Amino acid sequence: MVKDTFFANKHFINCGGSYLDLSLPKVMGILNITPDSFYDGGKYNSLKSVLAQVEKMKGEGADIIDIGAYSSRPGAIHISEKEELNRITKVLEEIRKRYPDQILSVDTFRSGIAKIVVRDYKVEIINDVSGGDLDEKMHELIAELQVPYIIMHMKGNPRTMQQQTTYNDVVKEIISHLGEKISQLRQRGVHDIIVDPGFGFGKTLDQNYQLLAHLHEFQILDEPVLVGISRKSMIYNRLGISPAEALNGTTAMHMQALKSGAKILRVHDVKEAQETVSLYNKLRGEEIKYTDQYR
């Protein structure tokens, strides 16, 4: 029997000794320092532009900033671990000097990168698009480091995932897959796990909408759910527009995700996402007060 699904998830994750309260949804700002990401590739290709974007996201209320040096868009170019590390450490060094208290996440599937960024730059969260499938050492390392770990669902790798979109039941299969990952991590003693259904990663447009329509079902995993749909093809292809024009559609989908229990929104546009969260919190508070009134 599943518990009251809206409140099933635990509310706190341990970020470097301080606790991030997820009883109210949080916003994770995206910082891609890659030349080929689908929306902002090449936009932050200098230290000056990176720091300006960090300052902007902080000012707009980013609870977490997620830094990625390896593009995971469909068909992305593979780069070496050395190149990924070179890109990310230069940026982390400067961000930590200027913003020592900012909660940082690093988007990497490589345990070698994860180890260095946590050990040397005090990164609080590791965001793994493969959930450990692309590096067999990752789960062991996360257990050793005891940092919050985001496990995303993806079939194959970024170069092959869109050729692997066959499911009997996309929602049930992804929940089952993530449930197995959670069990493996729990057996290793990992405490703070966040799940990501992986919108756009090995899914068709229709499958992405099926996932969003049934996002509430992921509460059965009893872990916080992260949603990353910002400016993605499921929005701009459906509307026949470009990623640059997809902010309005993104905001609409963010409200749906929040209503279905999402605890973290991973976004390109922090200000607009925080406004959506604020309106959602007000709406949810009024719903709770009204329900309590008639109990």
C-alpha positions in Angstrom: 0.0 0.0 0.0 1.5 3.4 -1.0 1.5 6.2 1.5 -0.1 9.6 0.9 1.9 10.2 -2.2 2.3 13.9 -2.1 4.0 13.8 1.3 5.7 10.4 0.9 9.2 11.8 0.1 11.6 12.7 2.8 12.2 16.4 3.0 15.9 16.8 3.7 19.2 16.0 1.9 22.6 16.5 3.5 24.6 18.9 1.5 28.1 19.1 3.0 26.9 19.1 6.5 24.0 21.5 6.0 20.5 20.3 5.2 18.6 21.3 2.1 14.9 21.3 3.0 12.8 19.9 0.1 9.4 20.3 1.9 9.1 23.2 -0.5 10.4 22.7 -4.1 13.8 24.0 -5.1 15.3 25.4 -8.3 18.5 24.0 -9.8 20.1 26.4 -12.3 21.9 24.9 -15.3 25.4 26.0 -16.2 26.7 24.2 -19.3 30.3 24.9 -20.0 30.2 22.9 -23.2 30.4 24.0 -26.8 27.6 21.8 -28.0 24.7 21.7 -25.5 21.3 21.9 -27.2 20.3 25.4 -25.9 23.2 27.2 -24.5 26.2 25.4 -26.0 29.2 27.7 -26.3 27.5 30.6 -24.5 29.6 30.2 -21.4 33.0 29.6 -23.0 35.0 32.1 -20.9 35.6 32.4 -17.2 34.1 35.9 -17.3 30.8 34.7 -18.9 30.6 31.8 -16.5 31.0 33.9 -13.4 28.5 36.5 -14.7 26.0 33.7 -15.2 26.6 32.3 -11.7 26.1 35.8 -10.2 22.9 36.1 -12.3 21.5 32.8 -11.1 22.4 33.5 -7.5 20.6 36.8 -7.7 17.5 35.2 -9.1 17.4 32.7 -6.3 19.1 29.5 -7.5 19.1 27.0 -4.7 21.6 24.7 -6.5 23.8 25.4 -9.5 24.5 22.3 -11.7 27.7 22.5 -13.7 28.2 20.3 -16.7 31.3 19.9 -18.8 30.2 17.0 -20.9 27.2 17.5 -23.3 24.6 14.8 -23.0 22.3 16.0 -25.7 21.3 13.4 -28.3 24.2 12.7 -30.6 26.6 14.7 -28.4 30.4 14.5 -29.2 32.3 12.2 -26.8 35.2 13.9 -25.0 37.9 12.4 -22.8 37.9 12.4 -19.1 41.0 14.6 -19.2 39.2 17.2 -21.2 36.1 17.1 -19.0 38.2 17.5 -15.9 40.2 20.4 -17.4 37.0 22.2 -18.3 35.3 21.8 -14.9 38.1 22.3 -12.4 39.0 25.8 -13.8 35.4 26.9 -13.3 35.0 25.3 -9.9 38.1 26.9 -8.6 36.8 30.4 -9.3 33.3 29.8 -8.3 34.4 28.4 -4.9 36.6 31.5 -4.3 33.8 33.9 -4.9 30.8 31.9 -3.7 31.9 29.5 -1.0 28.4 28.9 0.4 26.7 28.2 -2.9 25.4 24.6 -3.2 27.0 23.1 -6.3 26.1 20.0 -8.3 28.3 18.5 -11.0 26.8 16.7 -13.9 29.1 13.8 -14.7 28.8 10.0 -15.2 32.5 9.5 -14.4 33.6 8.4 -10.9 37.1 9.9 -11.4 35.6 13.4 -12.0 33.1 13.0 -9.1 35.9 12.1 -6.7 38.0 15.1 -7.6 35.2 17.7 -7.6 33.9 16.5 -4.2 37.3 16.1 -2.6 39.0 19.2 -3.9 36.2 21.7 -4.6 33.6 20.6 -2.0 30.9 20.0 -4.5 27.8 18.9 -2.6 25.8 16.9 -5.2 26.7 14.5 -8.0 24.2 14.4 -10.9 24.7 11.2 -13.0 22.7 11.0 -16.2 23.4 7.2 -16.4 22.6 6.4 -12.8 25.9 4.4 -12.6 25.4 2.5 -15.8 28.3 4.2 -17.6 30.9 3.7 -14.8 30.7 0.7 -12.6 32.8 2.4 -9.9 30.3 5.3 -9.4 28.0 3.7 -6.8 30.9 2.5 -4.7 32.4 6.0 -4.8 29.1 7.7 -3.9 28.9 5.4 -0.9 32.4 6.4 0.1 31.8 10.1 -0.4 28.3 10.2 1.2 27.1 13.0 -1.0 23.6 13.4 -2.5 23.3 11.4 -5.7 20.9 12.1 -8.6 20.2 9.0 -10.6 18.6 9.6 -14.0 17.1 7.1 -16.3 18.7 6.8 -19.7 19.0 3.9 -22.2 22.4 3.5 -23.8 24.5 6.7 -23.9 24.0 10.2 -25.3 25.1 9.1 -28.8 22.7 6.1 -29.0 19.8 6.8 -26.6 17.4 8.0 -29.3 17.7 4.7 -31.1 16.5 2.9 -27.9 13.0 4.2 -27.3 11.0 0.9 -27.2 9.1 0.2 -24.0 6.1 -2.0 -23.1 5.1 0.5 -20.5 7.4 3.5 -20.3 6.2 4.7 -16.8 6.3 1.3 -15.1 9.7 0.3 -16.7 11.4 3.5 -15.7 10.0 3.3 -12.1 11.2 -0.3 -11.9 14.7 0.6 -13.3 15.1 3.5 -10.8 13.8 1.3 -8.0 16.5 -1.3 -8.7 19.1 1.5 -8.6 17.8 2.8 -5.3 18.0 -0.7 -3.8 21.6 -1.1 -5.0 22.6 2.2 -3.5 20.8 1.5 -0.2 22.7 -1.8 0.1 25.9 0.2 -0.1 24.8 2.6 2.6 23.9 5.7 0.4 21.5 7.9 2.3 20.6 10.8 0.0 19.2 9.8 -3.4 17.2 12.0 -5.9 15.5 10.4 -8.9 15.2 11.9 -12.4 12.9 10.2 -15.0 15.2 11.4 -17.7 12.9 13.5 -20.0 14.3 13.4 -23.5 16.9 10.7 -22.8 15.9 7.6 -24.8 12.2 8.7 -25.0 10.0 9.8 -27.9 7.9 13.0 -27.6 4.8 11.1 -26.7 6.7 9.0 -24.1 7.9 12.2 -22.5 4.3 13.4 -22.1 3.2 10.1 -20.7 6.0 10.4 -18.1 4.9 13.9 -17.2 1.2 12.9 -17.0 2.1 10.1 -14.6 4.9 11.8 -12.7 2.9 11.4 -9.5 3.4 7.6 -9.7 7.2 8.1 -9.1 6.3 9.0 -5.5 6.1 5.3 -4.8 10.0 5.3 -4.9 9.9 7.4 -1.7 12.7 9.6 -2.9 12.7 13.3 -4.1 12.0 13.7 -7.8 14.0 16.0 -10.0 12.4 17.2 -13.3 14.6 18.5 -16.2 12.3 19.6 -19.0 13.6 23.2 -19.5 13.4 24.2 -23.2 13.6 20.6 -24.3 12.4 19.2 -27.6 9.2 17.8 -26.1 8.2 21.4 -25.8 9.6 23.2 -28.8 8.9 20.4 -31.3 5.4 20.1 -30.0 4.8 23.8 -30.5 6.8 24.1 -33.7 9.2 26.7 -32.3 12.9 26.9 -31.4 14.5 26.3 -27.9 15.0 30.0 -27.6 11.2 30.5 -27.8 10.3 27.7 -25.4 10.2 29.6 -22.1 6.5 29.9 -21.9 5.9 26.2 -22.7 8.6 25.4 -20.1 6.8 27.4 -17.4 3.5 25.6 -18.2 5.2 22.2 -17.9 7.0 23.2 -14.7 3.7 23.9 -13.0 2.4 20.5 -14.0 5.5 18.9 -12.6 5.2 20.7 -9.3 1.5 19.7 -9.0 2.6 16.1 -9.6 5.1 16.2 -6.7 8.4 17.3 -8.3 10.8 18.6 -5.6 13.6 20.0 -7.8 13.3 21.8 -11.1 16.4 21.8 -13.2 16.2 24.9 -15.3 17.9 27.4 -17.7 15.7 30.3 -16.5 16.0 30.6 -12.7 13.9 33.7 -12.2 10.9 32.4 -14.1 11.2 29.0 -12.3 11.3 30.6 -8.9 8.2 32.6 -9.8 6.4 29.4 -10.8 7.4 27.8 -7.5 6.2 30.8 -5.5 2.8 30.7 -7.2 2.6 26.9 -6.8 3.4 27.2 -3.0 0.7 29.8 -2.6 -1.8 27.6 -4.5 -0.8 24.5 -2.5 -1.1 26.3 0.8 -4.6 27.5 0.0 -5.6 24.0 -1.0 -4.3 22.6 2.3 -6.0 25.3 4.4 -9.3 24.7 2.5 -9.1 20.9 3.0 -8.2 21.3 6.7 -11.2 23.6 7.2 -13.6 20.8 6.3 -12.0 17.9 8.0 
